[in-house]
Amino acid sequence: MLLWAAVAAAATALVAPGHPDGRQADFAAAARAYGVPESVLLGVSYLQSRWDAHGGAPSTAGGYGPMHLLDPAAARPGPGHTHADRRGDPARPLSQAPVHHEDAGEGNAPAAGATLAEAGRLTGVSTERLRSDPAANIRGGAALLASYQQRPGADPAAWYEAIARYAGSRAFADEVVSVMRSGVERVTDDGSVVRLPANPRLPGPAPLRRAKGHAECPHTLACEWMPAAYARTGKGDHGNHDRLDRARRIDYVVIHDTEGTYAGIPSLVRNPKYVSWHYTIRSRDGHVAQHVRNKDIAWHAGNWDVNTRSIGIEHEGYLAQGGTWYTEAMYRASAKLVRYLADRHGIPLDRQHVLGHDNVPGTSAKTLPQMHDDPGPYWDWAHYFDLLGKPFERPGHDGPAYELTGGFAGGFAGDGSGPGSVLVLPSYDEHRPRFTGCVKARPAGRCPRHGASAVWLRTEPREDAPLVDDAGKRPGAPSTYSVYDHSARASAGQRFGLAERRGDWTAIWYLGQKAWFHDPSARPTSVAARGPLVTPVRPGVKVYGRAFPERSAYAGTRAPVQQHAPLPYTLAPGQTYALGQSLTGGYHSARSFDPARHVTVKGRLRYHQIQLGHRVAFVRADDVRVIR
């Protein structure tokens, strides 16, 4: 009764707009008004929104504001991903027309509660104001937490059940407690510095019970087994993944976004005529569902060679439409899952092996323009790798990101120390480049200002210079500033061969050309990097999107010979490209419903994987020289 009296009293107070001391003061005022420990309120909000308001735009789940107050009506399903060939390329041919889903449907996923309306009832504030006013939104979240708490008190540990109810997940509550234990500080989208002090005395989480079906997940994640369909779909055809009766090499984790809501996932993965992927992560609480066993091949990357050597993870979200945010709960669940997969399969945790779907190479000149663009420039790669425990290194002193002595040309330092490389690393919260196309009705209109992981690449070291062009992504057309067009972008954590430094500008080798980005000493967008490079040994070196074996390797097998289709780029001596891994060409032929009839072809032709442009690619080892 005392708790509800406090809630009622707070509801009668005038909800002021943002305090002059910034968003931290808004959290403090809401915590006092509703008797919620400030650390609990901050912890819940951080997991939901990283304390950002996102300009009143809804999340994929239909959540608004720093407290992610949910309006289920705002979570409209999107079309999901479609493919011209759901297996990725002719290396895994399709015998019948693919199915395109224009509406993901509702599936049978549990519906999220209408917490926006409930917060309005508790506070007496209109739902419109709760959507648009961050201070009011924070008070609405505090009112909800207070209404869920049975016995009010100042001990944050005593609020565990209320936190779990807020997002409908005990795993979410465990992650909130983890954040409160470690503490966090961040500059929010209104320029405020918000800080949650560490409280190491809070108890650690108990191991979670493994869900039915034994999903392949770490014990600290709430996972379920939601199997994808594996069925015959016609004469000589099957879907929607390939099962194996042998071990496979796994080189990559590929990060996707769903371009639709989690509610539609069950109906999609259970359709044998649709695509498949290994895991989906829900945005509001980080819940994980596994669909395909990791030993099996899912059809997710648009490149059969990459499919055979990767694990695909979909994240509930949109590259641009419907908002620019991915929740912290989803980031953290994803990082836990990827750390587990990396340990289990020996996958290096770097940007050459943890790829966005937009980093996967096209298979040929024909397929390059249709390759996907997710998760896009708003995915915070630096923060993600912090959570993976492999942070991108920044210099430990003020001043330039790196220094060059003497002259510099062709990627080589004039002091004779040899070629160098740089890691692209803009400050996500402060770096807000121009993008267009976030609203389909106004494709040329500017996107809202928002932190981003990408830098723009130009033909000359000046702001008015044209963007570099990508002959594969946009053949015969110039690059654009569209959020969906990565023709002239480099992304956080990607390492490139250093070509030149001039004033506040840095040039890298990109798609066979010099590409310049703004990199001022006062606010650098790159750091010096170490690692092997490759340089061509002859003019006109070709690059490939698949590391297939030589023709003679297919002799005596039932596998059809795969042609080597070079991409529309060539490399020249003097250019340098970051080397990610070296491998021998191979091809897995999976043209039978029976895994025992699959054929794996192993060749002798050696390849090096390089950071060619925004996407990775492969060069033949005989065509380049490795510089260690």
PyMOL commands that set and color helices and strands:
alter all, ss='L'
color gray80, all
select helices_A, chain A and resi 2-12+23-34+38-49+54-56+72-74+115-123+127-132+134-148+156-167+170-182+262-269+304-308+328-345+357-359+368-370+381-387+551-554+595-597+621-623
alter helices_A, ss='H'
color red, helices_A
select strands_A, chain A and resi 63-64+69-70+184-187+193-196+223-225+231-234+237-239+241-242+252-257+279-281+288-290+297-298+310-315+354-356+408-409+412-413+418-419+421-424+454-456+489-491+495-502+505-510+513-518+526-529+533-536+541-544+566-571+577-589+599-611+616-620+624-627
alter strands_A, ss='S'
color yellow, strands_A
deselect
rebuild
show_as cartoon
